[in-house]
C-alpha cells in the first residue's frame, strides 16, 4: 500500500447496529488496500483508510452493501460529504497516474 495515496474516510451508514462488528472488520480486512478500520456502532459510523490509487470507494461500499449496511443519504450534510469524498478519490487517482512531462533534462536544442 502506497502511503502517499492513502485516504481516510469516515462515513455514516444505516442499520449498522444489527450487523456483527467482527464480520464487518473481517470483510473489510480481506480487501488488499484497506486498513485502520474503526467501527462506531452507537453513531453508525465506519471509518477506514484505503489506497485510493489502487481501490475504488465503490468497491468498499459494495462489500458493506452485501452485508446489509446501506449508506446514510437522508441528510444534506452526508450527501455533500460523500460527494466530497468521491471528488478527493478522483483527484488522488489522477495524481497517482500522472506522468511528468519533464524530468529535468535540457531540451534537445541545448545539447551538444
RODO-2510 file (C-alpha; in nm, 4 decimals, decimal comma):
residues 112
     n   res          X          Y          Z
     1     x     0,0000     0,0000     0,0000
     2     x     0,1397     0,3353    -0,1067
     3     x     0,1051     0,5771     0,1845
     4     x     0,1303     0,8782    -0,0468
     5     x    -0,2115     0,7981    -0,1917
     6     x    -0,3897     0,6784     0,1232
     7     x    -0,7206     0,8372     0,2060
     8     x    -0,9064     0,8097     0,5363
     9     x    -1,2832     0,8002     0,5041
    10     x    -1,5447     0,8380     0,7775
    11     x    -1,8943     0,7536     0,6533
    12     x    -2,2311     0,7096     0,8194
    13     x    -2,4414     0,4024     0,7416
    14     x    -2,7951     0,2815     0,8139
    15     x    -2,8766    -0,0305     1,0186
    16     x    -2,5232    -0,0744     1,1436
    17     x    -2,6194    -0,1932     1,4917
    18     x    -2,7805    -0,5123     1,3582
    19     x    -2,4558    -0,6275     1,1935
    20     x    -2,1782    -0,8033     1,3810
    21     x    -1,8722    -0,5804     1,4173
    22     x    -1,6261    -0,8664     1,3724
    23     x    -1,7937    -0,9615     1,0422
    24     x    -1,7508    -0,6068     0,9081
    25     x    -1,3878    -0,5974     1,0240
    26     x    -1,3185    -0,9345     0,8624
    27     x    -1,4797    -0,8431     0,5299
    28     x    -1,3049    -0,5079     0,5038
    29     x    -0,9813    -0,6644     0,6247
    30     x    -0,9930    -0,9064     0,3310
    31     x    -0,9630    -0,6168     0,0868
    32     x    -0,5982    -0,5744    -0,0026
    33     x    -0,5705    -0,1957     0,0159
    34     x    -0,7844    -0,1267     0,3256
    35     x    -0,6510    -0,0860     0,6777
    36     x    -0,7159     0,1044     1,0028
    37     x    -1,0810     0,0084     1,0216
    38     x    -1,2727     0,1696     1,3061
    39     x    -1,6316     0,0768     1,3862
    40     x    -1,8574     0,3114     1,5873
    41     x    -2,1857     0,1244     1,6277
    42     x    -2,3523     0,3874     1,8510
    43     x    -2,3062     0,6596     1,5894
    44     x    -2,3454     0,4208     1,2903
    45     x    -2,0107     0,5329     1,1523
    46     x    -1,7366     0,3267     0,9919
    47     x    -1,4001     0,4863     0,9262
    48     x    -1,1178     0,3265     0,7330
    49     x    -0,8037     0,4108     0,5399
    50     x    -0,7522     0,2856     0,1880
    51     x    -0,5148     0,3344    -0,1037
    52     x    -0,7226     0,5442    -0,3430
    53     x    -0,4802     0,4864    -0,6302
    54     x    -0,5478     0,1110    -0,6232
    55     x    -0,9003     0,0680    -0,4844
    56     x    -1,2243     0,2496    -0,5571
    57     x    -1,4545     0,3547    -0,2754
    58     x    -1,7472     0,1974    -0,4614
    59     x    -1,5930    -0,1477    -0,4119
    60     x    -1,5765    -0,0943    -0,0354
    61     x    -1,9349     0,0349    -0,0318
    62     x    -2,0469    -0,2683    -0,2371
    63     x    -1,8859    -0,5032     0,0180
    64     x    -2,0689    -0,3278     0,3004
    65     x    -2,3889    -0,3274     0,0948
    66     x    -2,3605    -0,7061     0,0584
    67     x    -2,3540    -0,7270     0,4386
    68     x    -2,6788    -0,5302     0,4552
    69     x    -2,5196    -0,1991     0,5521
    70     x    -2,6577     0,0908     0,3465
    71     x    -2,5089     0,4376     0,3159
    72     x    -2,6888     0,7111     0,5069
    73     x    -2,8082     0,9577     0,2421
    74     x    -3,1012     1,1137     0,4255
    75     x    -2,9327     1,4373     0,5257
    76     x    -2,7849     1,7024     0,3024
    77     x    -2,4614     1,7089     0,5033
    78     x    -2,3820     1,3403     0,4488
    79     x    -2,4662     1,3628     0,0767
    80     x    -2,2258     1,6585     0,0428
    81     x    -1,9622     1,4766     0,2440
    82     x    -1,9921     1,1681     0,0216
    83     x    -1,9647     1,3847    -0,2910
    84     x    -1,6501     1,5444    -0,1487
    85     x    -1,5025     1,2010    -0,0703
    86     x    -1,5617     1,0947    -0,4316
    87     x    -1,4027     1,4200    -0,5516
    88     x    -1,0923     1,3574    -0,3389
    89     x    -1,0717     0,9997    -0,4626
    90     x    -1,0796     1,1109    -0,8280
    91     x    -0,8145     1,3711    -0,7522
    92     x    -0,5866     1,1201    -0,5782
    93     x    -0,6299     0,8697    -0,8610
    94     x    -0,5459     1,1255    -1,1294
    95     x    -0,2391     1,2421    -0,9347
    96     x    -0,1229     0,8820    -0,8987
    97     x    -0,1496     0,8203    -1,2721
    98     x     0,0160     1,1489    -1,3729
    99     x     0,3331     1,1141    -1,5781
   100     x     0,5525     1,4235    -1,5634
   101     x     0,6378     1,5751    -1,8990
   102     x     0,9924     1,6641    -1,7997
   103     x     1,2473     1,5060    -1,5754
   104     x     1,4944     1,7936    -1,5595
   105     x     1,6787     1,7160    -1,8832
   106     x     1,7819     2,0036    -2,1060
   107     x     1,5924     2,0392    -2,4315
   108     x     1,7356     1,8873    -2,7500
   109     x     1,8443     2,2268    -2,8855
   110     x     2,0818     2,2907    -2,5940
   111     x     2,2629     1,9547    -2,6116
   112     x     2,5991     1,9309    -2,7924
***
